[in-house]
Amino acid sequence: MTRVHRARDITIGPVVPDGATLGHTTVEVEGTELELAHVELGPSDGPTVVLLHGEPTYSRLWRDVMRPLADAGLRAVAPDLVGFGRSDKPTDLDWYSFEHLTAALDAHLQAVAPEPFTFVVHDWGGVLGLPWAVENPGRVERLVILDTGLYSPGGFASDTWQAFRDFVERTPELPIAFLVDGGTHRELSDEEKAAYEAPFPDAASQAGARALPLLVPRSDDDPGAQRLAWAREQLSNWHAPTVVLWGAADRVLPVSIGEGFARAIPDCGEVELIDDAGHFLQEDAGEEIGQRIARFVSDTEPGRP
C-alpha cells in the first residue's frame, strides 16, 4: 500500500489574495486515493485560466498573478500538483512517475476545469502540462508558456540545472525556501520563505520535490524521454493562440529555451521577456504577468483543434 502524507489540514499561512477560495477534489491513481487542492479567484462564470506550478513550489507562486486575472473578469484556478502544497503527498519516491503524475493531473483538471480553458504552465507544470495539452487540444483554448522545458535529443539542461539535479540527488532533506529564493531576482522575505517551507513538515513529505528533478530525462532511453520529445514535435502542429513569457534573468532555463518554443509553435511570435525576473518570475513580476495574460486572453479568440 502506498504511504501518503495527508496534507489538507496543514497550516501554510496566507497564500492568495483576499476573496480567494480553497478547494479540494479526491482522485484515485492506481488504487491510491489522493486529495488534491486548488485555489480559485474571480467570477465562477468567467472564462477559466488554469495556472500550473512546478518544482518545488505550489499554488502560492501565482498569488500576485491571480488578482489581475480576476479583475479582468477571469476565473483563475491554481492547482497544487500531487506531492506539493495542500495536495496529498505519497511518501515513496518510486511512486512518482510520468504515468502517475499525468493520471493525477488529468483527473484534477477534469474536476476543476471541465470546460475548455486558457492553460498557463511553468517549470514542471510545463513538463506535465504541455504533453497533456497536445493530447487534449479540445480542452485548451489558449496556451501561455513560462520558463519550462521539454526533452529533445541531446537534452536541454543548463549547467545550473545539472548542479541543481546533482544537489537534489545527494540531499535527503531539501532546503525548499533556499531553492526558491535562489531562483528569484529579488530576495524573498522571511515570511515568504516560511510559506514555501510549510507544506513540507518533514523529509518524508518532500518525496515529490526530491523525485521530480530526478525524473527529467537525460538520454533517449530514460523514462519519459520519448513522451516529452513527442510533445515537442506535436507543438509544431499547435493551433491555439500561444504566448511565451520568460524571465530575462533565468539562470536555470535560459531564454534560448523559450526562443525554441516560440520558433516551434506556429504564429506564436517572439518571446516576451520579463525584465528583472528570474526562474520563479511570478515572485519577481506577478502583477505584470497577470496583466499580460489578461490582455492576451482579451485580444485573442479561443482556439479550436
C-alpha positions in Angstrom: 0.0 0.0 0.0 1.3 3.5 -0.9 2.0 5.6 2.1 0.6 9.1 1.8 1.2 12.3 3.8 -2.3 13.8 4.2 -1.9 17.5 3.6 -5.4 19.1 3.9 -5.1 20.3 7.4 -1.5 21.7 7.4 -1.1 25.3 8.2 0.8 27.2 5.5 -0.2 30.8 6.1 -1.7 33.3 3.6 -1.3 32.1 0.1 -3.7 34.0 -2.1 -5.3 37.4 -2.4 -8.4 38.4 -0.4 -11.5 36.7 -1.6 -9.9 33.6 -3.0 -11.3 30.2 -2.1 -9.5 26.9 -1.3 -10.9 23.7 -2.8 -10.2 20.0 -2.8 -11.1 17.1 -5.0 -10.5 13.4 -4.5 -9.0 11.3 -7.3 -7.7 7.7 -7.5 -4.4 6.8 -9.2 -3.9 3.0 -9.5 -5.6 2.3 -6.2 -4.2 5.2 -4.3 -6.8 7.7 -3.1 -5.5 11.3 -3.2 -7.0 14.6 -2.1 -5.7 17.3 -4.4 -6.0 21.0 -3.6 -6.6 24.2 -5.7 -7.0 27.9 -5.2 -9.6 29.9 -7.1 -10.2 33.6 -7.5 -12.6 35.5 -9.8 -16.1 35.1 -11.0 -17.2 31.5 -11.2 -18.8 32.0 -14.6 -15.9 33.8 -16.1 -13.5 32.3 -18.7 -11.2 29.9 -16.9 -7.4 30.3 -16.7 -5.6 27.4 -15.1 -2.2 28.2 -13.6 0.1 25.2 -13.2 3.2 25.5 -10.9 6.4 23.5 -10.9 9.2 22.3 -8.6 9.4 22.8 -5.6 6.6 25.4 -5.4 2.8 25.3 -5.2 -0.2 27.5 -6.0 1.1 30.2 -3.7 3.5 31.1 -6.6 0.6 32.5 -8.6 -0.9 34.7 -5.8 0.1 38.0 -7.5 -0.8 36.8 -10.9 -4.3 35.8 -10.0 -5.6 39.3 -8.9 -5.2 41.0 -12.3 -6.9 38.0 -13.9 -9.8 38.2 -11.6 -10.1 41.9 -12.0 -10.4 41.3 -15.8 -13.4 39.0 -15.2 -11.5 35.7 -15.5 -11.8 32.7 -13.2 -8.2 32.0 -12.1 -7.6 28.4 -10.8 -4.2 27.3 -9.4 -4.0 23.6 -8.6 -1.4 22.1 -6.3 0.3 19.2 -8.0 0.2 15.9 -6.2 3.1 15.9 -3.7 3.0 19.7 -3.3 1.2 22.4 -1.4 -2.1 21.4 0.2 -2.3 18.3 -2.0 -1.6 14.9 -0.6 1.9 13.6 -0.8 2.9 10.0 -1.5 6.0 9.5 0.6 7.7 6.9 -1.6 10.0 8.3 -4.2 9.2 5.4 -6.5 5.6 6.4 -6.7 6.4 9.5 -8.7 6.4 8.5 -12.4 5.2 10.2 -15.5 2.3 7.8 -15.6 1.2 8.5 -12.0 1.7 12.3 -12.3 -0.1 12.6 -15.6 -3.0 10.5 -14.3 -3.4 12.7 -11.2 -3.1 15.8 -13.3 -5.7 14.6 -15.8 -8.2 13.8 -13.1 -7.5 17.1 -11.3 -8.0 19.2 -14.4 -11.3 17.4 -15.2 -12.6 18.3 -11.8 -11.5 21.9 -11.6 -11.8 22.9 -15.3 -14.1 20.5 -17.2 -14.7 23.2 -19.9 -12.0 24.5 -22.3 -9.6 26.9 -20.6 -6.5 29.0 -21.0 -3.6 26.9 -19.8 -0.6 28.6 -18.1 2.3 26.4 -17.4 5.6 26.9 -15.6 8.6 24.6 -14.9 7.3 21.1 -14.1 3.8 22.5 -14.8 5.1 22.5 -18.4 6.8 19.2 -18.3 3.5 17.6 -17.4 1.1 20.1 -18.9 2.4 20.5 -22.4 2.2 16.8 -23.2 -1.3 16.8 -21.7 -2.3 19.8 -23.8 -1.2 18.3 -27.1 -3.1 15.1 -26.2 -6.2 17.2 -25.3 -6.3 20.1 -27.8 -10.0 20.5 -27.4 -9.6 21.3 -23.8 -7.1 24.2 -24.3 -8.3 27.4 -25.8 -5.0 29.3 -25.3 -1.6 28.4 -24.1 0.9 30.5 -22.0 4.3 29.1 -21.6 6.6 30.3 -18.8 10.2 29.1 -18.1 9.9 25.4 -18.7 11.4 22.7 -21.0 10.7 19.6 -22.9 13.2 16.9 -23.7 14.9 16.7 -27.1 17.8 14.5 -28.3 20.9 16.0 -26.6 18.8 17.4 -23.7 18.0 21.0 -22.8 19.7 21.3 -19.4 22.0 24.2 -18.4 25.0 23.8 -16.1 22.8 25.4 -13.3 20.1 22.8 -13.9 22.7 20.0 -13.7 24.1 21.4 -10.5 20.5 21.6 -9.0 19.8 18.0 -10.0 23.0 16.7 -8.5 22.3 18.6 -5.3 18.8 17.1 -5.0 20.1 13.6 -5.7 22.6 13.8 -2.8 20.4 15.7 -0.3 18.0 13.7 1.8 16.1 16.8 3.1 15.8 19.7 0.7 16.1 23.4 1.8 12.9 24.3 -0.1 13.0 28.1 0.7 16.6 28.3 -0.2 15.9 26.7 -3.6 13.0 29.1 -4.4 14.9 32.1 -3.2 17.9 31.1 -5.4 15.6 31.2 -8.4 14.2 34.7 -8.0 15.8 38.0 -8.9 14.7 39.7 -5.7 15.3 38.3 -2.2 12.3 36.7 -0.6 11.2 37.8 2.9 11.4 35.5 5.9 7.6 35.2 5.8 7.7 34.2 2.1 10.4 31.7 2.7 8.4 30.1 5.6 5.4 29.8 3.4 7.3 27.7 0.9 8.7 25.5 3.6 5.4 24.9 5.4 3.9 22.3 3.0 6.9 20.0 3.8 7.0 19.4 7.6 9.5 16.5 7.4 11.7 14.7 4.9 9.1 12.1 4.0 6.7 14.8 2.8 9.4 16.0 0.4 9.3 12.9 -1.7 7.7 14.6 -4.7 10.1 17.6 -4.5 13.0 15.2 -4.4 11.7 12.8 -7.1 10.7 15.2 -9.9 14.2 16.6 -10.7 15.5 13.0 -11.0 12.7 12.2 -13.5 13.9 14.7 -16.0 15.3 12.6 -18.9 19.0 12.9 -19.7 19.1 10.4 -22.5 16.7 8.9 -25.1 16.4 5.7 -23.1 15.2 7.4 -19.9 11.6 7.1 -18.8 9.5 9.9 -20.2 12.1 10.9 -22.9 10.0 9.7 -25.8 6.8 11.2 -24.5 8.4 14.7 -23.9 10.2 14.6 -27.3 6.9 13.6 -29.0 5.1 16.6 -27.3 7.8 19.0 -28.5 7.2 17.7 -32.1 3.5 18.0 -31.8 3.7 21.7 -30.9 4.7 22.3 -34.5 1.0 21.5 -35.3 -0.4 23.5 -32.4 -3.2 25.9 -33.5 -4.5 27.6 -30.3 -3.2 31.1 -29.6 0.1 30.9 -27.7 2.4 33.3 -26.0 5.8 32.6 -24.4 6.8 34.7 -21.3 10.3 34.3 -19.9 12.3 35.7 -17.0 15.1 37.6 -18.6 17.4 36.7 -15.7 16.6 33.0 -15.5 19.8 31.1 -14.9 18.2 27.7 -14.6 16.4 27.6 -18.0 17.9 30.4 -20.2 16.0 32.5 -22.6 17.2 30.4 -25.6 14.9 27.6 -24.5 11.9 30.0 -24.6 13.0 31.1 -28.0 13.0 27.5 -29.1 9.3 27.2 -28.1 8.5 30.4 -29.9 10.1 29.1 -33.1 8.4 25.7 -32.9 4.8 26.9 -32.4 3.0 28.4 -35.4 2.0 32.1 -35.1 3.5 32.3 -31.6 5.6 35.4 -32.1 8.7 36.3 -30.3 9.4 35.5 -26.6 8.1 38.3 -24.3 10.9 38.9 -21.8 10.1 39.9 -18.2 12.8 42.2 -17.1 14.5 41.8 -13.6 12.9 38.3 -13.3 14.5 35.0 -12.6 13.3 31.4 -13.0 10.4 32.0 -10.5 9.3 35.1 -12.4 5.9 35.1 -10.7 7.7 36.1 -7.5 9.5 38.9 -9.3 6.8 40.3 -11.5 3.5 38.6 -10.7 1.2 41.5 -11.3 2.8 42.3 -14.6 2.5 38.7 -15.7 -1.2 38.6 -14.7 -1.8 41.8 -16.7 -0.1 40.4 -19.7 -2.1 37.1 -19.5 -5.3 39.1 -19.1 -4.6 41.2 -22.2 -3.6 38.0 -24.2 -7.0 36.4 -23.3 -8.8 39.6 -24.2 -7.0 40.1 -27.5 -7.3 36.5 -28.9 -10.2 34.3 -29.9 -10.3 30.8 -28.3 -8.5 28.2 -30.4 -10.1 25.0 -31.6 -8.4 21.8 -32.6 
